[in-house]
Amino acid sequence: MSNLQVRVISAVVLIALILVPTWYGGVPFRLVAVLIAGAVFYEWVRMARFGGELKPLDFLPGVLMLVFLAALAAGLPALALLVLLVALVAVAAIVAAMRRDGAGRWDASGIAYAGLSGLSLALLRGDDHSGLLAILFLFAVVWATDILAYFVGRAVGGPKLAPSISPGKTRSGALGGAVGGVVAGVVLAVIAGAGNLAWLGIVALILSVVSQAGDLFESWVKRRHGRKDSSQLIPGHGGVMDRVDGLVAAAFALYLIGWAAASADHPAHGLFAG
């Protein structure tokens, strides 16, 4: 079986597994967000940590992350989760600064990255119809961006997008991914019966660009630590971070856009009135 076939099969299975809790929202999807955030943090620490004997303080970041994941699973309000995350990141940063062995200097950023990833996904979905449409819109844009960027880049080739960070990515692929993301987002919006198609097209373009930037960011982190993949948890795809890097970046961007546009307490209401 070719690597492309393995990638396709793994992708189909993952999509099926995530769409069921996405449909239900609420606690089921919040638990998915917790699992994603936990896996992202695990892989981040796995890449960033030095080898050798573990010291007691090496377990602190994991404990701090577990505290946040428990709060996220319990459904604390957005502001409380954000305040808690800031406090936990501050503790990790202070402890890392106090250590003389250099270990832990990536811990605070890992907690922030993983925490914001889970928070954005969970709060964006929520438990109402607007949240469902917002998260499906996010999936459509990001997945279409990934697929079109991959195939257009392979078919057209041309100048590299960021050769020092990710040698395989091309400008043609980035452009193709952006076009695909916009088309997919607008099509989803039409199916959903949204009336503000021009605005949602602009949002889709922003999300596509942010998604690709998130992909490049994760590639930079891996390159900094001499890794090709964040782990080998997903056959044909590497780790969870390798699959959700663009998604979590775009989720955070969509949450901020929705929050800025919303007149109600749910950010998705600023995008899809429900």
DRENPA-980123 format. One record per residue (C-alpha): x, y, z; residue in three letters; residue number from 1. Coordinates in steps of 0.001 Angstrom, whole numbers, m for minus. Example, Ala and Ser with C-alpha at 12.3 -4.5 7.8 and 13.67 -1.06 7.14 Angstrom:
         u         v         w   res     n
     12300     m4500      7800   ALA     1
     13670     m1060      7140   SER     2
//
This chain:
         u         v         w   res     n
         0         0         0   MET     1
      1414      3378     m1030   SER     2
      1981      6229      1407   ASN     3
      m757      8244      m330   LEU     4
     m3248      5410       195   GLN     5
     m2319      5186      3872   VAL     6
     m2724      8954      4199   ARG     7
     m6164      8859      2563   VAL     8
     m7418      5969      4703   ILE     9
     m6146      7590      7908   SER    10
     m7713     10921      6912   ALA    11
    m11109      9323      6200   VAL    12
    m11084      7508      9546   VAL    13
    m10090     10670     11438   LEU    14
    m12778     12735      9696   ILE    15
    m15421     10150     10546   ALA    16
    m14304     10042     14176   LEU    17
    m14370     13825     14583   ILE    18
    m17614     14544     12724   LEU    19
    m19800     12514     15110   VAL    20
    m18929     14504     18275   PRO    21
    m18924     17653     16143   THR    22
    m22575     17019     15297   TRP    23
    m23547     16592     18956   TYR    24
    m21432     19454     20282   GLY    25
    m21447     20225     24001   GLY    26
    m19608     17695     26171   VAL    27
    m18727     15198     23370   PRO    28
    m16984     17824     21264   PHE    29
    m15431     19472     24311   ARG    30
    m13823     16123     25138   LEU    31
    m12471     15942     21576   VAL    32
    m10948     19393     22086   ALA    33
     m9418     18167     25364   VAL    34
     m7897     15133     23619   LEU    35
     m6486     17283     20821   ILE    36
     m4985     19793     23264   ALA    37
     m3527     16996     25377   GLY    38
     m1979     15267     22364   ALA    39
      m554     18556     21067   VAL    40
      1068     19269     24434   PHE    41
      2452     15733     24691   TYR    42
      4058     15982     21262   GLU    43
      5351     19486     21936   TRP    44
      7092     18371     25124   VAL    45
      8310     15203     23438   ARG    46
     10007     17271     20742   MET    47
     11370     19982     23022   ALA    48
     12637     18022     25994   ARG    49
     16223     16951     26336   PHE    50
     17040     13320     26883   GLY    51
     18395     11995     30126   GLY    52
     17084     11423     33618   GLU    53
     13849     13160     34544   LEU    54
     13872     15550     37484   LYS    55
     10887     16375     39725   PRO    56
     10328     19753     38050   LEU    57
     10073     18027     34673   ASP    58
      6633     16773     35687   PHE    59
      5277     20223     36595   LEU    60
      4276     21298     33045   PRO    61
      2267     18100     32627   GLY    62
       475     18737     35907   VAL    63
      m285     22318     34897   LEU    64
     m1632     21147     31553   MET    65
     m3820     18542     33257   LEU    66
     m5307     21265     35439   VAL    67
     m6277     23261     32375   PHE    68
     m7638     20221     30525   LEU    69
     m9789     19330     33539   ALA    70
    m11164     22877     33624   ALA    71
    m11859     22748     29876   LEU    72
    m13627     19396     30191   ALA    73
    m15713     20741     33079   ALA    74
    m17021     23525     30849   GLY    75
    m15765     26582     32728   LEU    76
    m16710     29949     31168   PRO    77
    m14402     31404     28507   ALA    78
    m13020     34179     30696   LEU    79
    m12253     31805     33560   ALA    80
    m10463     29423     31192   LEU    81
     m8417     32243     29702   LEU    82
     m7410     33608     33115   VAL    83
     m6482     30102     34268   LEU    84
     m4409     29486     31139   LEU    85
     m2517     32766     31551   VAL    86
     m1773     31883     35181   ALA    87
      m524     28398     34294   LEU    88
      1663     29715     31476   VAL    89
      3123     32289     33887   ALA    90
      3943     29596     36457   VAL    91
      5646     27434     33804   ALA    92
      7638     30423     32517   ALA    93
      8786     31428     36015   ILE    94
      9860     27891     36913   VAL    95
     11741     27512     33605   ALA    96
     13537     30835     34183   ALA    97
     14644     29675     37631   MET    98
     16143     26429     36362   ARG    99
     19843     26406     35574   ARG   100
     19906     23291     33404   ASP   101
     18110     24965     30482   GLY   102
     15340     22395     30508   ALA   103
     11773     23573     30329   GLY   104
     12332     26710     28303   ARG   105
      9677     25557     25798   TRP   106
      7169     24463     28443   ASP   107
      5281     27745     28806   ALA   108
      4876     28168     25048   SER   109
      3704     24556     24796   GLY   110
      1016     25093     27435   ILE   111
       m87     28301     25701   ALA   112
      m177     26702     22250   TYR   113
     m2004     23547     23318   ALA   114
     m4308     25392     25712   GLY   115
     m5418     27988     23164   LEU   116
     m5934     25194     20642   SER   117
     m8357     23289     22864   GLY   118
    m10046     26430     24161   LEU   119
    m10696     27848     20686   SER   120
    m12138     24621     19320   LEU   121
    m14372     23942     22318   ALA   122
    m15735     27469     22677   LEU   123
    m16230     27940     18948   LEU   124
    m18404     24821     18692   ARG   125
    m20389     25310     21904   GLY   126
    m23718     23487     21871   ASP   127
    m25982     25410     19490   ASP   128
    m26670     25455     15739   HIS   129
    m24515     28522     15097   SER   130
    m21560     26775     16678   GLY   131
    m22102     23714     14498   LEU   132
    m22115     25840     11343   LEU   133
    m19023     27754     12471   ALA   134
    m17007     24607     13162   ILE   135
    m18120     22967      9890   LEU   136
    m17134     26159      8076   PHE   137
    m13725     25949      9762   LEU   138
    m13301     22289      8784   PHE   139
    m14321     22960      5176   ALA   140
    m11858     25813      4753   VAL   141
     m8904     24131      6458   VAL   142
     m9364     20695      4917   TRP   143
     m9859     22128      1427   ALA   144
     m6774     24305      1913   THR   145
     m4676     21280      2905   ASP   146
     m5904     19112        44   ILE   147
     m5616     21702     m2703   LEU   148
     m2234     22957     m1458   ALA   149
      m893     19403     m1559   TYR   150
     m2160     18459     m5014   PHE   151
     m1637     21838     m6708   VAL   152
      1868     22051     m5264   GLY   153
      2728     18596     m6604   ARG   154
      1139     19232     m9996   ALA   155
      2396     22770    m10655   VAL   156
      5537     23045     m8542   GLY   157
      7475     26271     m8940   GLY   158
      9181     28531     m6390   PRO   159
      9252     27366     m2785   LYS   160
      7077     29141      m241   LEU   161
      9508     29004      2692   ALA   162
     12437     26733      1800   PRO   163
     14316     27289      5057   SER   164
     11302     26142      7085   ILE   165
      9408     23654      4928   SER   166
     11200     22771      1660   PRO   167
      8226     20854       258   GLY   168
      5745     23743       203   LYS   169
      5413     25861     m2940   THR   170
      3840     29217     m3693   ARG   171
      1571     27595     m6255   SER   172
       367     25169     m3592   GLY   173
      m277     28013     m1167   ALA   174
     m2288     29893     m3788   LEU   175
     m4204     26780     m4801   GLY   176
     m4932     26039     m1151   GLY   177
     m6235     29562      m576   ALA   178
     m8556     29345     m3592   VAL   179
     m9779     25936     m2489   GLY   180
    m10380     27152      1053   GLY   181
    m12445     30125      m104   VAL   182
    m14527     28009     m2496   VAL   183
    m15162     25363       167   ALA   184
    m16121     27985      2756   GLY   185
    m18532     29760       418   VAL   186
    m20098     26468      m677   VAL   187
    m20637     25501      2959   LEU   188
    m22142     28914      3641   ALA   189
    m24529     28530       670   VAL   190
    m25612     25093      1880   ILE   191
    m26144     26552      5368   ALA   192
    m28342     29290      3921   GLY   193
    m26108     32148      5067   ALA   194
    m26775     35491      3451   GLY   195
    m23476     37272      4071   ASN   196
    m21486     35341      1467   LEU   197
    m19046     38120       590   ALA   198
    m18084     38556      4243   TRP   199
    m17749     34801      4772   LEU   200
    m15603     34569      1640   GLY   201
    m13220     37110      3147   ILE   202
    m13232     35200      6444   VAL   203
    m12490     31967      4553   ALA   204
     m9503     33608      2846   LEU   205
     m8175     34817      6199   ILE   206
     m8598     31357      7709   LEU   207
     m6853     29709      4760   SER   208
     m3852     32021      5097   VAL   209
     m3752     31569      8893   VAL   210
     m4050     27802      8470   SER   211
     m1021     27729      6190   GLN   212
       877     30007      8572   ALA   213
        58     27594     11405   GLY   214
      1421     24756      9307   ASP   215
      4647     26690      8727   LEU   216
      4917     27506     12431   PHE   217
      4746     23842     13366   GLU   218
      7322     23043     10677   SER   219
      9601     25680     12211   TRP   220
      9191     24141     15674   VAL   221
     10019     20681     14329   LYS   222
     13035     22005     12441   ARG   223
     14261     23738     15609   ARG   224
     14295     20371     17327   HIS   225
     15526     18281     14424   GLY   226
     12254     16402     13912   ARG   227
     10550     15371     10709   LYS   228
      7221     14542     12399   ASP   229
      5850     15509     15799   SER   230
      5264     11791     16497   SER   231
      4088      8627     14736   GLN   232
       616      8382     16269   LEU   233
     m1263      8627     12936   ILE   234
      m253      6241     10110   PRO   235
       892      8148      7042   GLY   236
       509     11532      8737   HIS   237
      2952     11573     11644   GLY   238
      1597     13103     14819   GLY   239
     m1516     14933     15928   VAL   240
       275     18276     15638   MET   241
      1114     17434     12030   ASP   242
     m2605     17123     11299   ARG   243
     m4089     19921     13399   VAL   244
     m1424     22629     13153   ASP   245
     m3378     24611     10576   GLY   246
     m6738     23744     12131   LEU   247
     m5956     25034     15610   VAL   248
     m4389     28240     14273   ALA   249
     m7445     28877     12108   ALA   250
     m9789     27978     14987   ALA   251
     m8194     30650     17171   PHE   252
     m8439     33177     14335   ALA   253
    m12099     32323     13690   LEU   254
    m12889     32580     17385   TYR   255
    m11363     36066     17509   LEU   256
    m13180     37128     14321   ILE   257
    m16469     35788     15625   GLY   258
    m15968     37379     19025   TRP   259
    m15231     40756     17428   ALA   260
    m18287     40507     15162   ALA   261
    m20712     39028     17684   ALA   262
    m23412     41008     19408   SER   263
    m24241     38018     21605   ALA   264
    m22241     35907     24061   ASP   265
    m21262     33230     21533   HIS   266
    m18599     34122     18919   PRO   267
    m20277     31939     16286   ALA   268
    m23317     34240     16393   HIS   269
    m21218     36898     14713   GLY   270
    m20782     34578     11729   LEU   271
    m23886     32391     11510   PHE   272
    m26970     33747     13212   ALA   273
    m28848     30903     14824   GLY   274
//
